[in-house]
Amino acid sequence: MVHPVTAAYPTLKDYLAEKVVPIAHQLDQESALLFETFWALGRQGLLIPKIPTALGGLGLDTQAFWQFQSAVARHSGALAFLQTQHQSAASLLLSSENEALRQAYLPAMATGKRRVGVGFSQLRRQPAPLTAQPVPGGYQLRGEVPWVTGAGLFEEFIGAAVLESGEAVFGLLPLVSSADDRGQMTVHEPMAIAAMASTNTVKIRIEDWFLADDQMVAHRPAGWIAQRDRHYPLSPLGLIFGCTQAGIDVLVRSLSRRQIDHDITCQLTAQLDQLKTAAAAALTLGEAAYSQKIALRGQAIALMNRCAQAAVIATSGAANALGHPAQRVYGESLVFSVSGQTTGGAIASLDCLLS
Ligand SMILES: Cc1cc2nc3c(=O)[nH]c(=O)nc-3n(C[C@H](O)[C@H](O)[C@H](O)COP(=O)(O)OP(=O)(O)OC[C@H]3O[C@@H](n4cnc5c(N)ncnc54)[C@H](O)[C@@H]3O)c2cc1C
């Protein structure tokens, strides 16, 4: 079947097949190569596909964006993950009332002329790791941002800090260690992580940083992230489906190489298709369907892990080699199993492990 998104954007299809597939393993390991590949997507104007075309994006709706993400993640989880952070920053800017920032950033982000990450998952933590205090002309920020992906590529990130009232302020912050009259920002070395280390995920320490009003992206009410998590529990599915397909691809090749005839491929593919259909239907449902959606996300994570594990088993001992695609997909499934995880998401995934 022709993939709807890659059919609509043949440059993406060709680029993934010709340029990404041969270097997928290095993209997981080598930041410079990964960043060059990100730039190449930018040269094709493919970096913020969910943003309206008038502002430089492709105007994809959620389902089409899943297909886009899935197509990229099928070939390189690291590239898809990096692009997703940039897209998240663009979506925050799109909803911003700061018109000057929207105009200055969004079209430039489509091509990679401006590169922006995000650091707001800490809003899920209690007490807030990063706090803000109103001061004349802006806010004073203090604390820690535990996760920001893309150091060395993204020049800035949109960080979120919590006010005493529980409301959150989002603003543009430099993704590089800085000490000047705005305050002090310390970007730690990239974390030593088991998979996708090339994406350069860092922790940031912020000491009395002045976030000026003109760098403000958004202001959100107390409890915003919990509401968002309830509204959009399916948002990581594009990455999860892509990684699942990547596992099936490795499985098919390994079974064929060893001349093992087994119907597991058909069964896993059928399960993936069923979940995609169920997810598309669930997208039309409102927040009342939260339990159904979070259970679906748990099932999708469980299927992704089964496919990654099947790829390892079918590959046999060679799957233990760091350079084998089965190893890469197994590692990517580790990251995608917990991306944007909430307590409800963890419980849904754990439930699936028992069923
Ligand atoms: C490789 C990698 C890259 C990442 N990159 C980014 C990035 O670029 N930007 C970004 O914003 N995030 C990023 N993340 C964060 C990612 O989305 C988080 O994994 C996810 O949000 C879960 O956060 P956590 O593991 O820090 O868990 P926690 O912060 O511990 O939270 C998990 C859940 O537990 C709940 N919880 C935590 N503490 C308590 C408590 N004491 N009592 C009750 N409930 C509690 C939280 O409310 C939440 O629902 C990245 C993660 C990884 C692994």
The ligand as an SDF file (V2000), in Angstrom:
LIG
                    3D

 53 58  0  0  0  0  0  0  0  0999 V2000
   15.7600   10.4970   26.2350 C   0  0  0  0  0  0  0  0  0  0  0  0
   14.7290   11.4300   26.7710 C   0  0  0  0  0  0  0  0  0  0  0  0
   14.6140   12.6880   26.2520 C   0  0  0  0  0  0  0  0  0  0  0  0
   13.6650   13.6020   26.7330 C   0  0  0  0  0  0  0  0  0  0  0  0
   13.5840   14.8410   26.1770 N   0  0  0  0  0  0  0  0  0  0  0  0
   12.6880   15.7360   26.6460 C   0  0  0  0  0  0  0  0  0  0  0  0
   12.5970   17.0540   26.1100 C   0  0  0  0  0  0  0  0  0  0  0  0
   13.3090   17.4310   25.1840 O   0  0  0  0  0  0  0  0  0  0  0  0
   11.7050   17.9130   26.6670 N   0  0  0  0  0  0  0  0  0  0  0  0
   10.8920   17.5730   27.7140 C   0  0  0  0  0  0  0  0  0  0  0  0
   10.0900   18.3860   28.1560 O   0  0  0  0  0  0  0  0  0  0  0  0
   10.9390   16.3000   28.2380 N   0  0  0  0  0  0  0  0  0  0  0  0
   11.8230   15.3870   27.7250 C   0  0  0  0  0  0  0  0  0  0  0  0
   11.8790   14.1170   28.2700 N   0  0  0  0  0  0  0  0  0  0  0  0
   11.0140   13.8140   29.4190 C   0  0  0  0  0  0  0  0  0  0  0  0
    9.9900   12.7770   29.1220 C   0  0  0  0  0  0  0  0  0  0  0  0
    8.8900   13.2220   28.4120 O   0  0  0  0  0  0  0  0  0  0  0  0
    9.6810   12.1670   30.4730 C   0  0  0  0  0  0  0  0  0  0  0  0
   10.1750   10.8690   30.3790 O   0  0  0  0  0  0  0  0  0  0  0  0
    8.2910   12.0590   30.8990 C   0  0  0  0  0  0  0  0  0  0  0  0
    7.6860   13.3310   30.9860 O   0  0  0  0  0  0  0  0  0  0  0  0
    8.2620   11.4250   32.3030 C   0  0  0  0  0  0  0  0  0  0  0  0
    9.0260   12.2280   33.1590 O   0  0  0  0  0  0  0  0  0  0  0  0
   10.0190   11.5950   34.2330 P   0  0  0  0  0  0  0  0  0  0  0  0
   10.5870   10.3030   33.7970 O   0  0  0  0  0  0  0  0  0  0  0  0
   10.9710   12.6700   34.5580 O   0  0  0  0  0  0  0  0  0  0  0  0
    9.0500   11.1950   35.3720 O   0  0  0  0  0  0  0  0  0  0  0  0
    8.4620   12.0300   36.5510 P   0  0  0  0  0  0  0  0  0  0  0  0
    8.7890   13.4680   36.4630 O   0  0  0  0  0  0  0  0  0  0  0  0
    8.8870   11.3140   37.7500 O   0  0  0  0  0  0  0  0  0  0  0  0
    6.8940   11.9310   36.3200 O   0  0  0  0  0  0  0  0  0  0  0  0
    6.1890   10.7730   35.8410 C   0  0  0  0  0  0  0  0  0  0  0  0
    4.7820   10.7890   36.4110 C   0  0  0  0  0  0  0  0  0  0  0  0
    4.8210   10.5550   37.8110 O   0  0  0  0  0  0  0  0  0  0  0  0
    4.1920   11.6180   38.5040 C   0  0  0  0  0  0  0  0  0  0  0  0
    4.9530   11.8970   39.6990 N   0  0  0  0  0  0  0  0  0  0  0  0
    6.2460   12.2650   39.7660 C   0  0  0  0  0  0  0  0  0  0  0  0
    6.6120   12.4680   41.0360 N   0  0  0  0  0  0  0  0  0  0  0  0
    5.5210   12.1970   41.7900 C   0  0  0  0  0  0  0  0  0  0  0  0
    5.2440   12.1970   43.1700 C   0  0  0  0  0  0  0  0  0  0  0  0
    6.1690   12.5160   44.0720 N   0  0  0  0  0  0  0  0  0  0  0  0
    4.0140   11.8450   43.5800 N   0  0  0  0  0  0  0  0  0  0  0  0
    3.0530   11.5220   42.6950 C   0  0  0  0  0  0  0  0  0  0  0  0
    3.2470   11.4970   41.3670 N   0  0  0  0  0  0  0  0  0  0  0  0
    4.4550   11.8240   40.9220 C   0  0  0  0  0  0  0  0  0  0  0  0
    4.1990   12.7810   37.5550 C   0  0  0  0  0  0  0  0  0  0  0  0
    3.1480   13.6750   37.8520 O   0  0  0  0  0  0  0  0  0  0  0  0
    4.0400   12.0920   36.2240 C   0  0  0  0  0  0  0  0  0  0  0  0
    2.7060   11.8680   35.9450 O   0  0  0  0  0  0  0  0  0  0  0  0
   12.8110   13.2100   27.7940 C   0  0  0  0  0  0  0  0  0  0  0  0
   12.9280   11.9110   28.3360 C   0  0  0  0  0  0  0  0  0  0  0  0
   13.8650   11.0440   27.8180 C   0  0  0  0  0  0  0  0  0  0  0  0
   13.9510    9.6580   28.4460 C   0  0  0  0  0  0  0  0  0  0  0  0
  1  2  1  0
  2  3  1  0
  2 52  2  0
  3  4  2  0
  4  5  1  0
  4 50  1  0
  5  6  2  0
  6  7  1  0
  6 13  1  0
  7  8  2  0
  7  9  1  0
  9 10  1  0
 10 11  2  0
 10 12  1  0
 12 13  2  0
 13 14  1  0
 14 15  1  0
 14 50  1  0
 15 16  1  0
 16 17  1  0
 16 18  1  0
 18 19  1  0
 18 20  1  0
 20 21  1  0
 20 22  1  0
 22 23  1  0
 23 24  1  0
 24 25  2  0
 24 26  1  0
 24 27  1  0
 27 28  1  0
 28 29  2  0
 28 30  1  0
 28 31  1  0
 31 32  1  0
 32 33  1  0
 33 34  1  0
 33 48  1  0
 34 35  1  0
 35 36  1  0
 35 46  1  0
 36 37  1  0
 36 45  1  0
 37 38  2  0
 38 39  1  0
 39 40  1  0
 39 45  2  0
 40 41  1  0
 40 42  2  0
 42 43  1  0
 43 44  2  0
 44 45  1  0
 46 47  1  0
 46 48  1  0
 48 49  1  0
 50 51  2  0
 51 52  1  0
 52 53  1  0
M  END
$$$$
